[in-house]
Amino acid sequence: MVLGLWILLLPELFWKWHCASHQRPCNEHLLRDFGGAGLALAVVLCAAVATMERRLVLTSLVACPDSSVARLLFHARHLEPLSAGSAAGFMAPLGTAVLLPAALGWPAADGTAFGEPGSAGTGRRPE
């Protein structure tokens, strides 16, 4: 949510950050579109956390890595202007954005996070 707001509201400031500015010239339209899309995904994630409705949780957990894999692969191929430490610090959150939703998706997919019948929980849904 923070990244989406930052890019949407202050694209020029985001572009000045050293990990972004080593690419092509700044495209404010593209940055604002990307920031808005990131913010929209954050809204879906917040709704999933607030409701803990299984279909919404699963949808959001699929949407997160779906949008993050392309970013991870692109940036992994364009690390040459960065020092090794900066590259590792840059790639760690991108990798986390792919792996964390996948790890959280296992209990959501089999129902254990929701106490559904046949799960490791109580076997009953909360009323």
C-alpha positions in Angstrom: 0.0 0.0 0.0 2.8 2.4 0.9 4.6 1.7 -2.4 1.4 2.2 -4.4 0.6 5.5 -2.7 4.2 6.7 -3.1 4.3 6.0 -6.8 0.7 7.3 -7.4 1.1 10.5 -5.5 4.8 11.3 -5.9 6.1 9.6 -9.1 9.0 12.0 -9.6 10.2 11.3 -6.0 10.0 7.6 -6.6 11.9 7.9 -9.9 14.8 9.6 -8.1 15.3 6.6 -5.9 18.5 4.9 -7.1 16.9 1.5 -7.8 14.3 3.0 -10.2 16.2 5.7 -11.9 18.8 3.5 -13.6 16.1 2.5 -16.2 14.7 4.5 -19.1 13.6 8.1 -18.7 10.8 8.6 -16.2 7.3 8.0 -17.6 4.9 9.7 -15.2 1.8 8.1 -16.8 3.1 4.6 -16.5 4.3 5.2 -12.9 0.9 6.6 -11.9 -0.9 3.6 -13.5 1.5 1.2 -11.7 0.9 3.0 -8.4 -2.8 2.9 -8.8 -2.7 -0.8 -9.6 -0.6 -1.5 -6.6 -3.0 0.4 -4.4 -5.9 -1.5 -5.9 -4.2 -4.8 -5.0 -3.6 -3.5 -1.5 -7.3 -2.8 -1.1 -8.1 -6.4 -2.1 -5.5 -7.7 0.4 -7.0 -5.5 3.2 -10.5 -6.7 2.4 -9.3 -10.3 2.5 -7.7 -9.8 5.9 -10.7 -7.9 7.3 -13.2 -10.5 6.2 -11.2 -13.7 6.1 -13.6 -15.0 3.5 -11.9 -18.0 1.9 -12.5 -17.2 -1.7 -11.4 -13.6 -1.3 -8.3 -14.7 0.6 -7.4 -17.2 -2.1 -8.0 -14.7 -4.9 -5.8 -12.1 -3.2 -3.0 -14.7 -2.5 -3.0 -15.6 -6.2 -3.1 -12.0 -7.4 -0.1 -10.9 -5.3 2.5 -13.3 -6.8 0.8 -13.0 -10.2 1.7 -9.3 -10.3 5.1 -9.8 -8.5 6.7 -12.5 -10.6 7.1 -10.3 -13.7 8.7 -7.5 -11.5 11.0 -10.0 -9.9 12.2 -11.4 -13.2 12.6 -8.0 -14.8 14.7 -6.6 -12.0 16.7 -9.8 -11.6 17.9 -9.2 -15.2 18.8 -5.5 -14.6 20.9 -5.5 -11.5 24.2 -4.5 -13.1 24.1 -0.8 -12.1 23.7 -1.8 -8.4 26.3 -2.9 -5.9 26.0 -6.4 -4.6 24.5 -5.2 -1.3 22.0 -2.9 -3.0 21.0 -5.6 -5.4 20.4 -8.1 -2.5 18.5 -5.4 -0.6 16.4 -4.7 -3.6 15.7 -8.3 -4.6 14.8 -9.5 -1.1 11.4 -7.7 -0.9 10.6 -8.6 -4.5 11.3 -12.3 -3.7 9.3 -12.0 -0.5 6.3 -10.6 -2.5 6.3 -13.8 -4.5 7.1 -16.4 -1.8 5.0 -15.1 1.1 1.6 -15.3 -0.6 2.5 -18.8 -1.8 3.4 -19.9 1.7 0.2 -18.3 3.1 -1.8 -20.0 0.3 -1.2 -23.5 1.5 -3.3 -23.3 4.7 -5.9 -21.1 2.8 -6.2 -23.6 0.0 -6.8 -26.7 2.2 -9.1 -24.9 4.6 -6.9 -25.2 7.8 -6.8 -21.4 8.2 -10.6 -21.3 8.3 -11.6 -24.2 10.6 -13.5 -26.0 7.8 -14.6 -29.6 8.0 -11.7 -32.0 7.5 -9.1 -29.3 8.4 -6.7 -29.5 11.2 -8.8 -27.0 13.2 -12.0 -27.7 15.1 -13.8 -29.3 12.2 -16.5 -26.6 12.3 -16.9 -23.2 10.9 -17.2 -20.3 13.4 -20.8 -19.1 13.6 
